[in-house]
Amino acid sequence: MNLSTDYLGLKLRTPFVIGASPFCESTAVARQLQDGGAGALVMRSLFEEQIDAESRALVHHLETPADSNPEALSYFPQFSEYLLSPERYLGQIADLKRALTIPVIASLNGTRPGGWTDYARRFEQAGADAIELNLYQLVTDAATTADSVESEMVETVRQVVRSVQVPVAVKISPFHTSPAQFVTALEGAGAKGVVLFNRFYQPDFNIEEMVVSPQLALSDRSELLLRLRWLAIISPQMRGSLAATGGVHTTTDVVKALLAGAHTVQLVSVLLRHGPRFLTTLVNGLQDWLREHEYESLDQLRGAMSHRRCPDPAAFERANYIRILQSWRV
Ligand SMILES: Cc1cc2nc3c(=O)[nH]c(=O)nc-3n(C[C@H](O)[C@H](O)[C@H](O)COP(=O)(O)O)c2cc1C
């Protein structure tokens, strides 16, 4: 069964992409995932703050005076707390490229245009086949307008795209007023694809110690539904590629994401929970499902349940919300 798919102009042998995560850290594990059927691997992110911290650390080292504005950045990890220095990150790209034959996608994580985006070019020089630009942002200032935030994001994408030849995918959050319009603007800035969606790790309250405690919980399947809706709405309006990330745990989830219009599914939580070997179960599961339902390729399946092609487009819209609320009786 042919599972090949086009993603960002790259030919992948399967739609299973290892999402940005610690799985890139060992070339042995990465190779195991490749052998298990991965079509590509996304590395964990190098952060704008981390690159800036390194520059500041260098300036500090060279010029010695105290940091000009330590307070503003004191909530971010210090340079030494990041797992990989920017230089080591470039080395890891080269290591993975040597060990793997599938595409290696390096991940750059930031929000505003700036010198840090130059790392996209350095990723490319180190051998990355594509860049995943993660625009994770949480705006807390009431004076900041949605328009100014999105304009900066689009400008950041433009800056990254201009600096490289390899394709750029953009990983976004679901919290945009008009996600389809935003995706169109990202494509206008040169993005070759979009990754839906970033997960927000909601901090909890510890009410005995009166502190806000950050936590990292792995995803569950219910998180896929938000992705399915927006994949279905955005896919008919987009020229480029779509990746689903968040809540893909079973073969059924993979099929649903493809039906909604995804070119690839990214996996992290499911493999952290069950181990890298579980990938083969998902690959075999997809092959069996396609065979049983007499599909010959993923192209036949992709987007069959999108907003434009599904039998009941209203199911994705406000009408469905009203219908659902009216359906409850006590
Ligand atoms: C331990 C861990 C580390 C992660 N690191 C990154 C990262 O560096 N950059 C990024 O864009 N996403 C990162 N993610 C998010 C994943 O790439 C993915 O989008 C998210 O976990 C949702 O997919 P899932 O439901 O398959 O886990 C990380 C997730 C986990 C669990």
The ligand as an ORCA input file, in Angstrom:
! r2SCAN-3c Opt
* xyz 0 1
  C       8.081     16.804     26.121
  C       7.578     17.656     24.992
  C       8.424     18.560     24.386
  C       7.958     19.370     23.347
  N       8.806     20.276     22.777
  C       8.353     21.053     21.758
  C       9.202     21.999     21.139
  O      10.370     22.158     21.499
  N       8.692     22.749     20.132
  C       7.396     22.621     19.682
  O       6.988     23.290     18.734
  N       6.562     21.719     20.267
  C       7.008     20.965     21.283
  N       6.162     20.069     21.864
  C       4.761     19.989     21.375
  C       4.593     18.833     20.382
  O       5.395     19.015     19.232
  C       3.135     18.662     19.941
  O       2.728     19.790     19.175
  C       2.168     18.498     21.091
  O       2.699     17.608     22.072
  C       0.826     17.964     20.610
  O       0.971     16.729     19.969
  P       0.655     15.335     20.709
  O      -0.788     15.329     21.072
  O       1.010     14.288     19.683
  O       1.533     15.273     21.913
  C       6.616     19.254     22.904
  C       5.767     18.299     23.517
  C       6.232     17.518     24.540
  C       5.290     16.534     25.172
*
